[in-house]
Amino acid sequence: MIEALADRVDVACIQEKRWRSSGCRFFGAKGKRYKLFCMERSDGVGIFVAEKWVGSVVNVKMHIERVLIAKVCNVKVIPN
């Protein structure tokens, strides 16, 4: 699945994942890696985020059992 995402997609929502732990894990080869965000009670749903965007993820929370919400901030703050 990672190979299919690698060239075209930065964020992907998946259903029926087999990863049983809550938290995060990297998948894929160096340079084309994705981080899987998931919750323990999320009924097999998760969010893949490309490695270049992982630092911009502010918050991941479970809205309901089959809906995860990821907040991504892509704003550069310029100090005065």
N, C-alpha and C positions, 0 to 999 in steps of 0.2 A: 504494500500500500504506500509506503514511504517513497518508493521509486516513482510511482504515479503522481504523487504530489510535488515532488522535488523541483520541477522546472516551472510550474504554473501557479501554485497555490501557496499563500502565506499563512492563512488561517483556515482550518477545516474542523467542522463539528462531526463527530462520529457517534454511531450507535452500536450497541452490542460489542463493546470492547471486551477483551479477555483479561485485562490487567486488573488484578483483584485488590491491590493496595490503594489507599488514598494518598494523595500527594502528586508528585511530579516525577517524570522520568524522560530522559532523552532517548530518541530512536533515530537511526540512520547513520550514514557515513559522515565523516568530517567535511564540513562545508555545505552539506545538504541535510542537516539535522533538524529534527522537530522535537519540541517538548510537549509531552502529553500532560495536560492538567485534568485531574479528575477528583471526585469526592467518593468517600467510602460508600455512601448510601445513594449513589446517583444512578442506580439501575442500569449500569453498562454504558453510560454516555460519557463522552470526554471531548476535549478541545485540543487539537494539534495546533501549535504556533511555531512558525519558522524561527530558527535560531537568531536571525537578525532582529526579530521583534520581541524576544523573550524579556529583554531589559525594559521594554515599554509596557509590559503587563502590570497594571496597578493592583487589580483585585480579581479573584475568581471566586464566585459563590454559587451555591445551589439555590435556585428560585423555587422550583418544585422538584420532585424526584427525577423527572426526565428532562429538566431544563437547567443548564449551567449558564451563567452570565460571566463573561470576561470583559473587564474594562481595560482598554488599551489607550495609553496617552501618547500621542505623537507630536507633542508641542515642545519646541526648544525655548527655554527661558533664557532671555538675554538680560544679565544683570546691569543695573544702572551704573 
